Amino acid sequence: MIITTASVFVDDQGRALAFYTDVLGFRPKTDVPVGAHRWLTVVSPEAPDGVELLLEPAEHPAVGPFRAALVADGIPWTSFGVADVRAEHARLEALGVRFVQPPTEAGPVVVAVLDDTCGNLVQIASPAA
């Protein structure tokens, strides 16, 4: 068994696609109309045949309170690996990305947490130097 798709709930699929591709650097993979929404996935350019991230509409009634509680407590919904958190933080901050936690050493890793503009906090992590 392998993981083929993971998802993140988003307020607006178009805005999420722009953020995850134009800002974070993912590449569009699948875009299939499904009723009023789309089966919309992105992938890492470093692993185009790897795990797909589904930009899933956040319409279920349980999603709003769940995400609000995570954000209020500063808990990221997901985590992405990067080669160097400090360099990626600087790159993304220059693009206007809002971070709720700057690069912070946490044992064997360095982490930072950003606001994805779509209702989620996302952690980026790399090995500590």
C-alpha positions, 0 to 999 in steps of 0.5 A, a space after each residue: 500500500 502506498 500514499 497516492 493522494 493527500 488533501 488540504 481543505 481550501 476556501 477557494 480552489 482557484 486561489 489555492 491553485 495560484 498560491 500552491 503553484 505560483 508561490 510555493 512552486 508546486 505543479 498542477 497535476 489533475 484538474 477534473 470538473 466534479 459538479 460545482 468543484 474540481 478534482 484539483 491536485 498539485 505535485 512537487 516538481 521534484 517528484 511529478 509522479 509522486 504523492 498528489 496534494 488535493 486542493 479540496 473544497 472546504 464545504 463540509 460543515 465540520 471543516 470550518 470549526 476544525 480548521 479554525 481550532 487548528 489555526 487558533 492553536 497555531 497547529 499546521 494542517 500539513 508539513 512540506 519538506 524543503 532543503 533549507 527552511 531559512 532560505 525558503 522562508 526568506 524566498 517566500 517572505 519576499 513574495 509576501 507570504 505571511 509566516 506565523 512562526 519564523 524558522 525555529 530549531 526543533 531538535 533535529 529539524 528546523 521548522 517554520 509555519 506559514 499561512 496558505 491564504 486558504 484557511 490553513 497553516 502549513 509547516 515547512 521543515 528541513 534537517 537542522 545544520 
